[in-house]
Amino acid sequence: MTDPAATRILDAALPHVPFDGWSEATLRAAAQSAAVGTDLARALFPRGGLDLALAYHRQGDARMIAALADRDLGALRFRERVALAVRLRLEGADREAVRRAAALMALPQNAPEAARAVWATADSIWTALGDTSVDGNWYSKRAILAGVYSSVVLYWLGDDSDGAADTWAFLDRRIEDVMRFEQTKARIKASPVLNATLGLPLRVLEGLRKPQPPGPMPGTWQD
């Protein structure tokens, strides 16, 4: 978050979340604690607790990216880099804040925002790890990782093992499942018979292209 007032409100909200969740009451209390006026707080978080929870999620993504940038990943296999990214993302989070956010995002009206938030996390991880794909792999990598991340978060929320050891073992198993899926895709492409019978969905996916940012609006000046 770049707005100092928004950052102060978010930081002040965390002590209230275990009691009031990501709610209007939490926003009011946080604004008061952060000495931010009610009108400004409402402008920064117009949907109240939902926008607060989403801001907390984005903050977690940003911190994960920064933590990855400080690591030497050269000696790690790619699956180990992905596992490290997910682990850093969760280790930097407050479990009760995530639990309350998960409950809020589970409401039907918040499903689109929940999906966008998880997709953004998967995109942040792949981008931080240097993914350069522009075809259907851009979508499949993020969709698969979003599924892995979601399942690991749910496991982590219920994990009482020492140092979340069970969660990290579960994460390794899920990534191993993904690697087997990628190996299966490669075998399908390499086999004329399998490619003829099962390759159509893969070819359709590969025909997709990474979304491009919109160009400049008419009348805008470009340096």
N, C-alpha and C positions, 0 to 999 in steps of 0.2 A: 504494500500500500504506500502511496506517495504522499497522501494528504496527512500532515502531522496530527490534525485533530482526529481523523479517522483511526490512525494508529493508536492514539491515546485512548480512544473509546474502546477499541478492540482489546487492548491490554487490560483496561479497567474492567472489561466484561468478564474475563476468565474466572475471577473469584466468585462471581454470581451464578455462573452457568451450572455448577453442581446442584444448586438449590432451585433456580428458576428456569433452567434450560436456556435455549436460544430463543428468547421471548421479548415481548414489548417491555416487560418489567425489567429484564436484564439491560435492555438498551437505555431505559430511563435511569437506572441506577448507575450504569457505566458513564453516561453523559454527565451526571452529577459528580461522580468521583473524579472524572477527567476535567472538570470545570469547563465543559462545552455546553453551549446553550441548546435548549430543546429543539429550536427551529433548525439549527445547523446539524444537529444529530439526525433529525428526521430527513434533512436534505441528503446527508451522506449515506443513510441507511433507510431509504424510503419504505422498504418492506419489513422494517423492524428486525426481529430475530432472524428471519431467513437471510437477509443481506449480511447480518453479522456473522452467521455461520458460514456463508459462502466466502466472506472476507477472511475468516480464519482458515478455511481450506486453501485459499490462494496464498495466504501467508506461509502455510506449510509447504506448498509447492516451491515457493521462492527460496525458502530456507534449505530445502532438499537440494535444489540446483546449486546453491552456494556451497553446501557441504560437499557435493560431488566435485565441484571445481577445485576444492582443496585436496582431493585425493589423487594419488598416483595410481591410475587404472591400468597402466601398461602391462603389468604382469598378470592381470586377471583375464580369465576366459570371458567370453561375452555373457554367458549365462550368469557368471559370478558378478559381473558389472550390474546386470539387471537386478539380481538379488540384493546387491549392496544398495542400489538406489531405493528399492522398496523398503529395505530395512532402515535406511537413513530417514526416509519419509515418515515412518511410524515412530521411530525412536525420538524424533523431534516433536511429536505430538503429545498432547495431554489426553490420556485415555478417556477420562470422564467427559471432556469437551467433545471428543469424537463420538462417544456413545450417545450423547444428547443430540449431536448433529445427525447421526444416523437415524435416530428416532424421528427427528423432524423431516429428514429427507425421505423417510419411508411413507409419509402421507401421500396419497394419490396426486394431489394437486402440485406437489413438489417433485414428482418423478422426473420431469424434463430437466429441472435444474440439477438434480442429483446425477443424472446421466451426463450432463455437460461437465459437471465438476470432476467426475471420475475420468472422463475422456481427457480433460485438460491435464490431469495428473499423468495419465499414460503418455500423452503427447510431450509433456515436460520431461519425462524420463527419457523417452527415445531421442528427443532433440538434444538433451544434455549429453547423451551417450554418442552423439555424432551421426544419427541416422540420416542418410542421404536419399532414401527411397522417394520416388515421385509417382510410382504407379500404384497398382492395387495393394502392393505390400505396405504402402504407407497406411492404408486403412486397416489391413488385417493385423499388422503389428500392434496398432493401438487398440483395436477391438479385443484382441486376445489378452494383451497386458491389462486392459481395463477389467476384464473378467478375473484375471489372476489377482489383481490388486483388491478388488471388491471382496473376493472370497477370503483373502488373507486378513483384511481388516476385520471381517466378522469373526474369524478364528481368534485374532489377537484380542478382541474385546472380551472374549470369554476365557482367555488363557491366564492361568494363575501359576504357570511353571516358573522356575527360577530364571530370571533374565529373559523371559519370553522364549525360552529355548524351544518349546514345542511349536511356537509360531514360526520360528526360523526354519525348523525342520519341515513344517508344512509348506512353507514358501519354496524350499528346495524341491519338494515333490511336485508342486504345481509347475514350476519352471521345467522340470524334467518332462512332465507331460507335454508341455509346449514344444520342447525340443523333439520329442517323438513325433508330434504332429508335423513339424517342419520336415523331418526325415521322410515321413509318409508322403508329403507333397512332392518331395524330390523324386521318390521312387515312382510316383504316378507319372510325372513328367518324363522320366527316363524310359518308361515302358510303353511301347506302341499300343499294346492291348489295353492297359490300364488308362492310358491317356485318351484313347478313343472312347472308352466307356465312362470314365469318371473325371476326365479332364475339363469338361465344359465349364463347371462352376469356377475352376481355377482360371480358365482363360477369360471368363467374364470379369472376374475380380482383377486380373492383371490389366484389363482394358481401362480400368478406372485411373484417374490421375489426381495427384495431390491438389487440394484446393489452393488457388492463388489469391493473394491479397488484392483487393480492388484497386484499380488504377486511379490516378488523380481525377478529381472532378473537373468538368469543363471550366475553363477560366482560372484555374489555379496555376501558380508560378512554381516551376521546378528549377532548382539550381543545376 
